[in-house]
Structures are given as C-alpha cells and as structure tokens.
C-alpha cells in the first residue's frame, strides 16, 4: 500500500471514529438533556468534519473540491475550538457568578471563535483580499492554540475547587500534545514541504485517546452528580421528616389544648343552662304568682280610686312576664339550639290574638290596632312567631302617640316570598339604630312617648328568631312619620 493511500485510509478511519463518538454523545444529550453533552458533541463533530475535509483536500479530487475543503477547514477548526471552550467552561462550572473575570475571558474567546469563520467566509465570497485571508487563518490558528492554554490555565486555577477538576487537568495532556503537533505541523507546512503523515497520525491517535478520557470523565462526573443529588434528596427528606415531626408535636399540643378548652366550654355551657333554669324558676315563677295574686285582689277591689292603679300595675307585671318569657326563650336558643315546631299558621288568628293581648295597653294610649291580611297563612313555629310580633307590637305602642294606629299586615310578593309585619305612625326611629342592632351591636334602651322603659333586647330577639326561620327582618322608618318592620320569609 502506498503512503498516500495509507494516509487517506487512516484519515477516513479516524473520521469514522470521531463520527461514532459524535452520534453517541448526541443521543446521550437527547436523552439526558445536559448541556455539557451538547458541547462535547459539538467538539467531536468539529473534529470529525475537520478530519474529513483533509481527505478531500489532499486526495485526487478536482482542484475546486480541494479548494473548498481547504477554505472550510477554518470553520471546522473553529467549531472544534468552540466546543472545547464551552465543554471546559461547563465542566469546570465557570459562571459569571462563581468566577466573573474568568467567565468574561471565555466569553471573549467564544465571540472571537464565532466571528472568525463569518469574517473568513465573507472575505472569500465578496472581497477576496489575499492578505486578509492569510491574516484570518493565522489568527484562527493562534486562537485555537490560545484556547488550549486557556483551558490548561483554568484547570490549574480551579484545581482544588472540585475533585473532578484535577481529573480534567490530568486527562488534558493528550489533546495538548495533539494540538501542539497539529498546529506546529500546519505552520511548518506553510514554509517547508515535508511528509507530515506521521505527525498527523500521531495527533489523530492522541485526539482519539483524549476523546476516550473525556468520555470517561463525563461518566464519572454524571455518577458524582447522581450521588450528590441523592445525598441532597436524602438530606431534604430528613429535614422534611424533622419538620413534619415538629409540626405533628405542635398539632398534638394544640389539639390537647383545644380539648381542654372544649371541656371548659362544656362546663361553662352547663353552668349557663343551670343559670337560666334558675332564672326561669326564681324570676318568672314569682312574677306569675304575683300576677295571679293581683288578679285575685282586683276581683275584690271596690275602691274606685285604687282600682285604676291596680289595673295599671297588673298590665306592667304582664308586660314584664312577656319580656322575661321572650328573653329566656331566646337565651335557650342561643345556648342549646332551639328546634322549631313549624306548621301552617293562620295569620289572621295570630294577629287577632296579639290584638287582644295588647288591647288594654292600646286603649290607655287611645291607639287603634287594625289588621290588613292579604295573605292568610305562613309555615312557621307559631309560638316563636308570636314572640317576634309581641316584641314588635310592644315597640310600636311604646313609640306611638295618642290617637294614632298600628297595623298588622301580610302579603305575598311576585317572587313568592311572604312578607308580614307591624306598622306604626309614631315618632319613627333612626335607621342607623336598627342597622347597629342588625350588626349585632349591644342594644340601648330608649324611652317611649309616655316615658315607658325597655331593655332594648326586643328587636335583637325578634331579629334572631326571624333568621332562625330562614327569613330576614328589615326596617323602614322616618322620623315623625312612623316605622314599618318587615318580616320576609321564603315560601314553603
């Protein structure tokens, strides 16, 4: 086999070896998606293309093909240099945050490596200036060699930063020797004519050895990254377990405190139930007894001067009994939750009952109570409904002047809702006062037109009982024109 044939054969063999390495690392990048594999692929691709071009440049092809191959060799050399710079930068973890100055140097080299092929192609296609072309080629060779030394310098500088950095420096010797041989041979061939095949063959073998070493480095580096990630994951899991245990203990303590508070609330609730039971017995019962005694006395009373006083006293006691009954009933609903006994209520009968109850009080103030029943019935707890209307009626009588009237009314709206209420034409009230009650503020007592006293709880009790039915209580009022309390319920 002649020397030329052997040279071309070795060129093709090493080009194929580089191509196989390139395809393998391209596939690795597509699977793992790690940038260092992409940069390594670019490095090997540049080598494969550069060695392939030498086959076309030196074999017995046409002069035009050889010229194109020779012109394109600068681009492939710069592609290889670009891949080597980016691979080293990524492998040694050189970033603008970790090593800002060194990162700027690498960025400058990368820009130069990218610009030189563009400038070279532009000159060959358009200007074709010979001296500019030679200068670009010389600068490209110097840039490639400078990049080799920059990588060596980075390896020494970052030798102790990470354990794999020193392995990179150890494995860098073959490519350093190969680069020195190859570039030196290229420079000598510019001035002397000699057989450079042994030197090129040696460079090819060294580059192949370098690729094998770099591939081993990548394998060990990825194994190290996997172990580091596993270590980080284990530490994160341990921290998470510790935090979960800590929060669990806090929740257990909080749960124990909550159980203690619930027990205390239960004791307080039982105490309140006992308290209201005592109130029912010790307050309401004596008032009922007093009312019975006063009725008995009134039956045997003959003195015309004392009899009106007794009548008024009986009315006052009756009012207080109703107030206590309503307050106790409301209190029980707040503490224990009242169960409603809903049924169909005849509104006209309910209104008539209330009219009779308040007839004496209304006669004293010369107030007429009338009924305007447009809708005859509603589904509700009749006893609770009476408590609501008693409070509103007592309120209406209290704030009405002599000679006025009070209207019990009911109607059904177009949307099916049922509305009923108590309307007076008295002094009216400040709507803000009712709004404060609706917000749950503490009620305040207000004296009536004849100096009547009250607790201020009537409207609050009525509002709560209406809402217990799923309804809504509203107030329409203007000073000196009267008040209309509206109870709005959903149809059933």
Secondary structure, DSSP 8 states (H G I E B T S, - for coil): --HHHHHHHHHHHHHHHHHHHHHHHHHHHHHH--HHHHHHHHHHHHHHHHHHHHHHHHSS--HHHHHHHHHHHHHHHHHHHHHHHHHHHHHTT--TTT-HHHHHHHHHHHHHHHHHHHHHHHIIIII--HHHHHHHHHHHHHHHHHHHHHHHHHHHHTTTTSHHHHHHHHHTHHHHHHHHHHHHHHHHHTT-----HHHHHHHHHHHHHHHHHHHHHHHHHHHHHHHHHHHHHHHHHHHHHHHHHHHHHHHHHHHHHHHHHHHHHHHHHHHHHHHHHHHIIIIIHHHHHHHHHHHHHHHH---HHHHHHHHHHHHHHHHHHHHHHHHHHHHHHHHH-----EEEEEHHHHHHHHHHHTHHHHHHTT-EEEEEESS-EEEEEHHHHHHHHHHHHHHHHHT--TT-EEEEEEEE-TTS-EEEEEEE-SS---HHHHHHHHTT--------TT-----S-HHHHHHHHHHHTT-EEEEEEETTTEEEEEEEE---
